[in-house]
């Protein structure tokens, strides 16, 4: 898909052209996350995964911890930015995806 079919708004020119995602059971190495180059291309992961940026929520669902009750049904990641803006007393711009959850 072309970026213009996925994104919109005044920052469309900064949208990524290409995003790497991982299939279930795969991710970037711990070394790769901090910019190191490992000797092996594929290696076992003996550590627990405490968080990732693996893109596809169907394969790697995310979790948001909050002590505030969401009033909107079926919240999504696109709702986080408008929610944060509203919490700081800033009205989300009309071109922003998502909606405030509070």
N, CA, C and O atoms as CSV, one atom per row, in Angstrom:
chain,resi,resn,atom,element,x,y,z
A,1,UNK,N,N,0.837,-1.187,0.000
A,1,UNK,CA,C,0.000,0.000,0.000
A,1,UNK,C,C,0.880,1.247,0.000
A,1,UNK,O,O,1.955,1.259,0.600
A,2,UNK,N,N,0.431,2.260,-0.656
A,2,UNK,CA,C,1.144,3.515,-0.691
A,2,UNK,C,C,0.803,4.307,0.568
A,2,UNK,O,O,-0.324,4.215,1.054
A,3,UNK,N,N,1.748,5.085,1.113
A,3,UNK,CA,C,1.491,5.852,2.342
A,3,UNK,C,C,0.226,6.697,2.284
A,3,UNK,O,O,-0.490,6.795,3.280
A,4,UNK,N,N,-0.063,7.309,1.139
A,4,UNK,CA,C,-1.240,8.176,1.038
A,4,UNK,C,C,-2.547,7.403,1.221
A,4,UNK,O,O,-3.571,8.002,1.549
A,5,UNK,N,N,-2.530,6.077,1.014
A,5,UNK,CA,C,-3.751,5.300,1.228
A,5,UNK,C,C,-3.927,4.915,2.693
A,5,UNK,O,O,-5.012,4.488,3.087
A,6,UNK,N,N,-2.886,5.057,3.505
A,6,UNK,CA,C,-2.951,4.710,4.917
A,6,UNK,C,C,-3.001,5.914,5.835
A,6,UNK,O,O,-3.665,5.881,6.871
A,7,UNK,N,N,-2.298,6.987,5.461
A,7,UNK,CA,C,-2.139,8.154,6.324
A,7,UNK,C,C,-2.718,9.385,5.646
A,7,UNK,O,O,-2.900,9.417,4.429
A,8,UNK,N,N,-3.005,10.401,6.462
A,8,UNK,CA,C,-3.455,11.679,5.925
A,8,UNK,C,C,-3.055,12.781,6.891
A,8,UNK,O,O,-2.576,12.505,7.991
A,9,UNK,N,N,-3.250,14.015,6.488
A,9,UNK,CA,C,-2.926,15.154,7.342
A,9,UNK,C,C,-1.683,15.886,6.877
A,9,UNK,O,O,-1.072,15.509,5.877
A,10,UNK,N,N,-1.309,16.930,7.597
A,10,UNK,CA,C,-0.214,17.793,7.146
A,10,UNK,C,C,1.171,17.156,7.206
A,10,UNK,O,O,2.121,17.717,6.661
A,11,UNK,N,N,1.311,16.008,7.850
A,11,UNK,CA,C,2.616,15.360,7.960
A,11,UNK,C,C,2.712,14.122,7.086
A,11,UNK,O,O,3.554,13.254,7.321
A,12,UNK,N,N,1.846,14.036,6.071
A,12,UNK,CA,C,1.858,12.886,5.170
A,12,UNK,C,C,3.218,12.695,4.519
A,12,UNK,O,O,3.638,11.562,4.283
A,13,UNK,N,N,3.915,13.797,4.224
A,13,UNK,CA,C,5.224,13.667,3.574
A,13,UNK,C,C,6.263,13.018,4.485
A,13,UNK,O,O,7.321,12.608,4.007
A,14,UNK,N,N,5.986,12.916,5.782
A,14,UNK,CA,C,6.907,12.270,6.721
A,14,UNK,C,C,6.490,10.832,7.038
A,14,UNK,O,O,7.145,10.160,7.834
A,15,UNK,N,N,5.409,10.358,6.423
A,15,UNK,CA,C,4.939,8.992,6.683
A,15,UNK,C,C,5.946,7.986,6.128
A,15,UNK,O,O,6.583,8.247,5.107
A,16,UNK,N,N,6.093,6.850,6.786
A,16,UNK,CA,C,7.051,5.854,6.295
A,16,UNK,C,C,6.607,5.247,4.979
A,16,UNK,O,O,5.415,5.054,4.739
A,17,UNK,N,N,7.585,4.947,4.125
A,17,UNK,CA,C,7.314,4.246,2.867
A,17,UNK,C,C,7.327,2.744,3.074
A,17,UNK,O,O,6.731,1.992,2.302
A,18,UNK,N,N,8.011,2.315,4.122
A,18,UNK,CA,C,8.236,0.895,4.331
A,18,UNK,C,C,8.319,0.651,5.828
A,18,UNK,O,O,9.024,1.374,6.533
A,19,UNK,N,N,7.610,-0.357,6.324
A,19,UNK,CA,C,7.680,-0.713,7.740
A,19,UNK,C,C,7.955,-2.204,7.847
A,19,UNK,O,O,7.362,-3.005,7.125
A,20,UNK,N,N,8.847,-2.571,8.742
A,20,UNK,CA,C,9.182,-3.982,8.965
A,20,UNK,C,C,8.370,-4.479,10.141
A,20,UNK,O,O,8.372,-3.872,11.212
A,21,UNK,N,N,7.684,-5.574,9.938
A,21,UNK,CA,C,6.956,-6.219,11.016
A,21,UNK,C,C,7.493,-7.633,11.177
A,21,UNK,O,O,8.254,-8.111,10.337
A,22,UNK,N,N,7.107,-8.287,12.232
A,22,UNK,CA,C,7.611,-9.626,12.508
A,22,UNK,C,C,6.450,-10.593,12.637
A,22,UNK,O,O,5.377,-10.230,13.119
A,23,UNK,N,N,6.667,-11.807,12.212
A,23,UNK,CA,C,5.667,-12.844,12.363
A,23,UNK,C,C,5.679,-13.331,13.810
A,23,UNK,O,O,6.609,-13.052,14.566
A,24,UNK,N,N,4.653,-14.047,14.171
A,24,UNK,CA,C,4.543,-14.587,15.524
A,24,UNK,C,C,5.790,-15.398,15.872
A,24,UNK,O,O,6.202,-16.271,15.108
A,25,UNK,N,N,6.387,-15.106,17.028
A,25,UNK,CA,C,7.564,-15.837,17.467
A,25,UNK,C,C,8.882,-15.226,17.025
A,25,UNK,O,O,9.943,-15.746,17.371
A,26,UNK,N,N,8.844,-14.146,16.276
A,26,UNK,CA,C,10.064,-13.495,15.791
A,26,UNK,C,C,10.085,-12.038,16.223
A,26,UNK,O,O,9.037,-11.432,16.444
A,27,UNK,N,N,11.275,-11.484,16.343
A,27,UNK,CA,C,11.452,-10.075,16.697
A,27,UNK,C,C,12.898,-9.696,16.439
A,27,UNK,O,O,13.722,-10.554,16.121
A,28,UNK,N,N,13.209,-8.411,16.575
A,28,UNK,CA,C,14.600,-7.970,16.476
A,28,UNK,C,C,15.334,-8.450,17.724
A,28,UNK,O,O,14.722,-8.623,18.778
A,29,UNK,N,N,16.629,-8.663,17.608
A,29,UNK,CA,C,17.400,-9.134,18.763
A,29,UNK,C,C,17.554,-8.026,19.798
A,29,UNK,O,O,17.342,-6.850,19.500
A,30,UNK,N,N,17.920,-8.407,20.994
A,30,UNK,CA,C,18.187,-7.423,22.049
A,30,UNK,C,C,19.325,-6.514,21.616
A,30,UNK,O,O,19.277,-5.308,21.857
A,31,UNK,N,N,20.363,-7.084,20.971
A,31,UNK,CA,C,21.472,-6.266,20.476
A,31,UNK,C,C,21.004,-5.293,19.402
A,31,UNK,O,O,21.397,-4.126,19.400
A,32,UNK,N,N,20.168,-5.771,18.497
A,32,UNK,CA,C,19.684,-4.923,17.416
A,32,UNK,C,C,18.882,-3.734,17.918
A,32,UNK,O,O,18.903,-2.666,17.306
A,33,UNK,N,N,18.174,-3.912,19.029
A,33,UNK,CA,C,17.371,-2.826,19.588
A,33,UNK,C,C,18.229,-1.658,20.058
A,33,UNK,O,O,17.745,-0.528,20.137
A,34,UNK,N,N,19.495,-1.915,20.370
A,34,UNK,CA,C,20.388,-0.843,20.830
A,34,UNK,C,C,21.478,-0.533,19.805
A,34,UNK,O,O,22.438,0.173,20.111
A,35,UNK,N,N,21.328,-1.064,18.586
A,35,UNK,CA,C,22.246,-0.727,17.512
A,35,UNK,C,C,23.470,-1.602,17.367
A,35,UNK,O,O,24.340,-1.308,16.547
A,36,UNK,N,N,23.562,-2.680,18.149
A,36,UNK,CA,C,24.699,-3.589,18.003
A,36,UNK,C,C,24.458,-4.569,16.860
A,36,UNK,O,O,23.311,-4.834,16.500
A,37,UNK,N,N,25.503,-5.093,16.306
A,37,UNK,CA,C,25.412,-6.119,15.276
A,37,UNK,C,C,25.868,-7.435,15.894
A,37,UNK,O,O,27.007,-7.555,16.346
A,38,UNK,N,N,24.976,-8.419,15.910
A,38,UNK,CA,C,25.282,-9.727,16.499
A,38,UNK,C,C,25.997,-10.607,15.492
A,38,UNK,O,O,25.942,-10.364,14.287
A,39,UNK,N,N,26.665,-11.628,15.993
A,39,UNK,CA,C,27.362,-12.568,15.120
A,39,UNK,C,C,26.378,-13.443,14.356
A,39,UNK,O,O,26.571,-13.711,13.170
A,40,UNK,N,N,25.327,-13.886,15.032
A,40,UNK,CA,C,24.357,-14.773,14.396
A,40,UNK,C,C,23.213,-14.003,13.758
A,40,UNK,O,O,22.826,-12.937,14.237
A,41,UNK,N,N,22.675,-14.547,12.677
A,41,UNK,CA,C,21.531,-13.928,12.025
A,41,UNK,C,C,20.255,-14.300,12.756
A,41,UNK,O,O,19.398,-13.446,12.982
A,42,UNK,N,N,20.122,-15.566,13.128
A,42,UNK,CA,C,18.966,-16.043,13.894
A,42,UNK,C,C,19.509,-16.744,15.120
A,42,UNK,O,O,20.422,-17.564,15.025
A,43,UNK,N,N,18.940,-16.417,16.281
A,43,UNK,CA,C,19.399,-17.039,17.522
A,43,UNK,C,C,18.227,-17.229,18.467
A,43,UNK,O,O,17.221,-16.526,18.366
A,44,UNK,N,N,18.353,-18.172,19.382
A,44,UNK,CA,C,17.321,-18.406,20.383
A,44,UNK,C,C,17.251,-17.222,21.334
A,44,UNK,O,O,18.246,-16.542,21.585
A,45,UNK,N,N,16.061,-16.995,21.853
A,45,UNK,CA,C,15.851,-15.940,22.828
A,45,UNK,C,C,15.554,-16.577,24.187
A,45,UNK,O,O,14.422,-16.998,24.424
A,46,UNK,N,N,16.545,-16.659,25.090
A,46,UNK,CA,C,16.303,-17.270,26.389
A,46,UNK,C,C,15.650,-16.313,27.393
A,46,UNK,O,O,15.294,-16.730,28.495
A,47,UNK,N,N,15.490,-15.039,27.028
A,47,UNK,CA,C,14.911,-14.055,27.936
A,47,UNK,C,C,13.423,-13.887,27.664
A,47,UNK,O,O,12.954,-14.150,26.557
A,48,UNK,N,N,12.681,-13.447,28.680
A,48,UNK,CA,C,11.270,-13.131,28.491
A,48,UNK,C,C,11.146,-11.842,27.691
A,48,UNK,O,O,11.924,-10.909,27.887
A,49,UNK,N,N,10.180,-11.788,26.799
A,49,UNK,CA,C,9.954,-10.558,26.032
A,49,UNK,C,C,9.090,-9.639,26.872
A,49,UNK,O,O,7.953,-9.974,27.204
A,50,UNK,N,N,9.626,-8.493,27.211
A,50,UNK,CA,C,8.887,-7.572,28.076
A,50,UNK,C,C,8.201,-6.464,27.290
A,50,UNK,O,O,7.470,-5.665,27.875
A,51,UNK,N,N,8.410,-6.399,26.019
A,51,UNK,CA,C,7.779,-5.377,25.188
A,51,UNK,C,C,8.406,-5.391,23.817
A,51,UNK,O,O,9.559,-5.792,23.659
A,52,UNK,N,N,7.670,-4.964,22.843
A,52,UNK,CA,C,8.156,-4.984,21.479
A,52,UNK,C,C,7.471,-3.905,20.664
A,52,UNK,O,O,6.487,-3.300,21.091
A,53,UNK,N,N,8.012,-3.683,19.492
A,53,UNK,CA,C,7.416,-2.796,18.508
A,53,UNK,C,C,7.241,-3.627,17.247
A,53,UNK,O,O,7.798,-3.303,16.198
A,54,UNK,N,N,6.470,-4.691,17.353
A,54,UNK,CA,C,6.364,-5.666,16.265
A,54,UNK,C,C,5.239,-5.365,15.289
A,54,UNK,O,O,4.955,-6.200,14.430
A,55,UNK,N,N,4.605,-4.245,15.377
A,55,UNK,CA,C,3.666,-3.697,14.414
A,55,UNK,C,C,2.316,-4.400,14.335
A,55,UNK,O,O,1.318,-3.775,14.694
A,56,UNK,N,N,2.211,-5.624,13.902
A,56,UNK,CA,C,0.914,-6.238,13.637
A,56,UNK,C,C,0.210,-6.634,14.936
A,56,UNK,O,O,0.629,-7.587,15.593
A,57,UNK,N,N,-0.850,-5.920,15.315
A,57,UNK,CA,C,-1.523,-6.224,16.582
A,57,UNK,C,C,-2.229,-7.575,16.598
A,57,UNK,O,O,-2.540,-8.098,17.668
A,58,UNK,N,N,-2.488,-8.149,15.412
A,58,UNK,CA,C,-3.074,-9.484,15.366
A,58,UNK,C,C,-2.064,-10.534,15.824
A,58,UNK,O,O,-2.443,-11.551,16.407
A,59,UNK,N,N,-0.779,-10.290,15.562
A,59,UNK,CA,C,0.261,-11.232,15.936
A,59,UNK,C,C,0.867,-10.911,17.297
A,59,UNK,O,O,1.194,-11.821,18.059
A,60,UNK,N,N,1.020,-9.626,17.607
A,60,UNK,CA,C,1.636,-9.198,18.858
A,60,UNK,C,C,0.758,-8.107,19.472
A,60,UNK,O,O,1.029,-6.924,19.266
A,61,UNK,N,N,-0.280,-8.470,20.215
A,61,UNK,CA,C,-1.161,-7.461,20.783
A,61,UNK,C,C,-0.437,-6.632,21.839
A,61,UNK,O,O,0.429,-7.140,22.551
A,62,UNK,N,N,-0.788,-5.378,21.934
A,62,UNK,CA,C,-0.161,-4.479,22.901
A,62,UNK,C,C,-1.037,-4.309,24.134
A,62,UNK,O,O,-2.201,-4.710,24.155
A,63,UNK,N,N,-0.452,-3.708,25.153
A,63,UNK,CA,C,-1.158,-3.469,26.408
A,63,UNK,C,C,-0.901,-2.037,26.832
A,63,UNK,O,O,0.230,-1.558,26.755
A,64,UNK,N,N,-1.930,-1.358,27.274
A,64,UNK,CA,C,-1.801,-0.018,27.825
A,64,UNK,C,C,-2.308,-0.064,29.258
A,64,UNK,O,O,-3.457,-0.433,29.500
A,65,UNK,N,N,-1.460,0.308,30.205
A,65,UNK,CA,C,-1.866,0.349,31.600
A,65,UNK,C,C,-2.259,1.767,31.943
A,65,UNK,O,O,-1.520,2.705,31.645
A,66,UNK,N,N,-3.401,1.936,32.559
A,66,UNK,CA,C,-3.894,3.261,32.926
A,66,UNK,C,C,-4.770,3.137,34.159
A,66,UNK,O,O,-5.443,2.126,34.359
A,67,UNK,N,N,-4.753,4.182,34.989
A,67,UNK,CA,C,-5.650,4.167,36.142
A,67,UNK,C,C,-6.902,4.996,35.858
A,67,UNK,O,O,-7.728,5.203,36.747
A,68,UNK,N,N,-7.041,5.474,34.606
A,68,UNK,CA,C,-8.227,6.220,34.192
A,68,UNK,C,C,-9.148,5.299,33.401
A,68,UNK,O,O,-8.701,4.519,32.560
A,69,UNK,N,N,-10.429,5.405,33.684
A,69,UNK,CA,C,-11.404,4.574,32.974
A,69,UNK,C,C,-11.661,5.157,31.585
A,69,UNK,O,O,-11.938,6.348,31.440
A,70,UNK,N,N,-11.566,4.296,30.564
A,70,UNK,CA,C,-11.892,4.716,29.206
A,70,UNK,C,C,-13.398,4.664,29.035
A,70,UNK,O,O,-14.034,3.672,29.390
A,71,UNK,N,N,-13.965,5.720,28.498
A,71,UNK,CA,C,-15.403,5.755,28.268
A,71,UNK,C,C,-15.761,5.328,26.849
A,71,UNK,O,O,-16.913,4.991,26.578
A,72,UNK,N,N,-14.796,5.338,25.951
A,72,UNK,CA,C,-15.051,4.975,24.560
A,72,UNK,C,C,-14.984,3.460,24.392
A,72,UNK,O,O,-14.081,2.822,24.933
A,73,UNK,N,N,-15.923,2.876,23.652
A,73,UNK,CA,C,-15.832,1.438,23.381
A,73,UNK,C,C,-14.748,1.166,22.337
A,73,UNK,O,O,-14.491,1.997,21.466
A,74,UNK,N,N,-14.130,0.019,22.433
A,74,UNK,CA,C,-13.155,-0.451,21.444
A,74,UNK,C,C,-12.042,0.564,21.157
A,74,UNK,O,O,-11.875,0.981,20.011
A,75,UNK,N,N,-11.282,0.965,22.181
A,75,UNK,CA,C,-10.198,1.929,21.936
A,75,UNK,C,C,-9.092,1.314,21.097
A,75,UNK,O,O,-8.873,0.103,21.137
A,76,UNK,N,N,-8.389,2.157,20.329
A,76,UNK,CA,C,-7.285,1.712,19.495
A,76,UNK,C,C,-6.069,2.588,19.707
A,76,UNK,O,O,-6.159,3.638,20.342
A,77,UNK,N,N,-4.928,2.162,19.177
A,77,UNK,CA,C,-3.685,2.901,19.358
A,77,UNK,C,C,-3.788,4.314,18.779
A,77,UNK,O,O,-3.150,5.239,19.282
A,78,UNK,N,N,-4.588,4.480,17.724
A,78,UNK,CA,C,-4.744,5.801,17.123
A,78,UNK,C,C,-5.443,6.785,18.064
A,78,UNK,O,O,-5.431,7.990,17.815
A,79,UNK,N,N,-6.053,6.282,19.145
A,79,UNK,CA,C,-6.728,7.146,20.117
A,79,UNK,C,C,-5.785,7.693,21.188
A,79,UNK,O,O,-6.169,8.584,21.946
A,80,UNK,N,N,-4.553,7.171,21.262
A,80,UNK,CA,C,-3.642,7.598,22.327
A,80,UNK,C,C,-3.206,9.056,22.197
A,80,UNK,O,O,-3.216,9.792,23.184
A,81,UNK,N,N,-2.824,9.482,20.993
A,81,UNK,CA,C,-2.359,10.868,20.821
A,81,UNK,C,C,-3.471,11.872,21.129
A,81,UNK,O,O,-3.223,12.820,21.875
A,82,UNK,N,N,-4.698,11.710,20.586
A,82,UNK,CA,C,-5.754,12.655,20.944
A,82,UNK,C,C,-6.082,12.644,22.441
A,82,UNK,O,O,-6.419,13.680,23.015
A,83,UNK,N,N,-5.981,11.477,23.062
A,83,UNK,CA,C,-6.237,11.386,24.500
A,83,UNK,C,C,-5.181,12.159,25.287
A,83,UNK,O,O,-5.510,12.906,26.209
A,84,UNK,N,N,-3.900,11.976,24.917
A,84,UNK,CA,C,-2.820,12.693,25.610
A,84,UNK,C,C,-2.979,14.202,25.438
A,84,UNK,O,O,-2.811,14.956,26.396
A,85,UNK,N,N,-3.300,14.640,24.233
A,85,UNK,CA,C,-3.497,16.080,24.012
A,85,UNK,C,C,-4.623,16.617,24.893
A,85,UNK,O,O,-4.473,17.660,25.531
A,86,UNK,N,N,-5.734,15.915,24.928
A,86,UNK,CA,C,-6.886,16.358,25.731
A,86,UNK,C,C,-6.523,16.407,27.220
A,86,UNK,O,O,-6.956,17.313,27.932
A,87,UNK,N,N,-5.729,15.437,27.691
A,87,UNK,CA,C,-5.309,15.446,29.099
A,87,UNK,C,C,-4.488,16.692,29.440
A,87,UNK,O,O,-4.501,17.157,30.580
A,88,UNK,N,N,-3.765,17.234,28.433
A,88,UNK,CA,C,-2.982,18.455,28.633
A,88,UNK,C,C,-3.773,19.711,28.280
A,88,UNK,O,O,-3.211,20.804,28.214
A,89,UNK,N,N,-5.084,19.552,28.053
A,89,UNK,CA,C,-5.924,20.702,27.767
A,89,UNK,C,C,-5.800,21.228,26.352
A,89,UNK,O,O,-6.157,22.375,26.084
A,90,UNK,N,N,-5.298,20.405,25.442
A,90,UNK,CA,C,-5.119,20.807,24.040
A,90,UNK,C,C,-6.135,20.057,23.199
A,90,UNK,O,O,-6.250,18.835,23.291
A,91,UNK,N,N,-6.866,20.789,22.384
A,91,UNK,CA,C,-7.846,20.151,21.503
A,91,UNK,C,C,-7.122,19.478,20.340
A,91,UNK,O,O,-6.345,20.137,19.648
A,92,UNK,N,N,-7.356,18.177,20.102
A,92,UNK,CA,C,-6.717,17.502,18.976
A,92,UNK,C,C,-7.110,18.169,17.652
A,92,UNK,O,O,-8.267,18.551,17.476
A,93,UNK,N,N,-6.166,18.310,16.729
A,93,UNK,CA,C,-6.508,18.920,15.442
A,93,UNK,C,C,-7.465,18.034,14.656
A,93,UNK,O,O,-7.458,16.815,14.826
A,94,UNK,N,N,-8.275,18.622,13.810
A,94,UNK,CA,C,-9.295,17.831,13.076
A,94,UNK,C,C,-8.715,16.784,12.141
A,94,UNK,O,O,-9.402,15.813,11.824
A,95,UNK,N,N,-7.471,16.945,11.684
A,95,UNK,CA,C,-6.877,15.963,10.769
A,95,UNK,C,C,-6.300,14.752,11.493
A,95,UNK,O,O,-5.924,13.774,10.846
A,96,UNK,N,N,-6.221,14.797,12.841
A,96,UNK,CA,C,-5.608,13.701,13.603
A,96,UNK,C,C,-6.538,12.488,13.652
A,96,UNK,O,O,-7.733,12.615,13.919
A,97,UNK,N,N,-5.969,11.318,13.390
A,97,UNK,CA,C,-6.753,10.077,13.518
A,97,UNK,C,C,-7.057,9.821,14.989
A,97,UNK,O,O,-6.338,10.293,15.870
A,98,UNK,N,N,-8.109,9.082,15.244
A,98,UNK,CA,C,-8.463,8.690,16.606
A,98,UNK,C,C,-9.339,9.724,17.283
A,98,UNK,O,O,-9.671,10.774,16.734
A,99,UNK,N,N,-9.700,9.364,18.519
A,99,UNK,CA,C,-10.571,10.236,19.313
A,99,UNK,C,C,-10.142,10.161,20.760
A,99,UNK,O,O,-9.623,9.131,21.190
A,100,UNK,N,N,-10.344,11.237,21.538
A,100,UNK,CA,C,-10.003,11.174,22.966
A,100,UNK,C,C,-10.844,10.097,23.658
A,100,UNK,O,O,-12.037,9.959,23.388
A,101,UNK,N,N,-10.218,9.353,24.533
A,101,UNK,CA,C,-10.902,8.248,25.208
A,101,UNK,C,C,-11.543,8.654,26.527
A,101,UNK,O,O,-12.254,7.859,27.141
A,102,UNK,N,N,-11.303,9.863,26.959
A,102,UNK,CA,C,-11.834,10.300,28.253
A,102,UNK,C,C,-12.926,11.334,28.075
A,102,UNK,O,O,-13.487,11.815,29.059
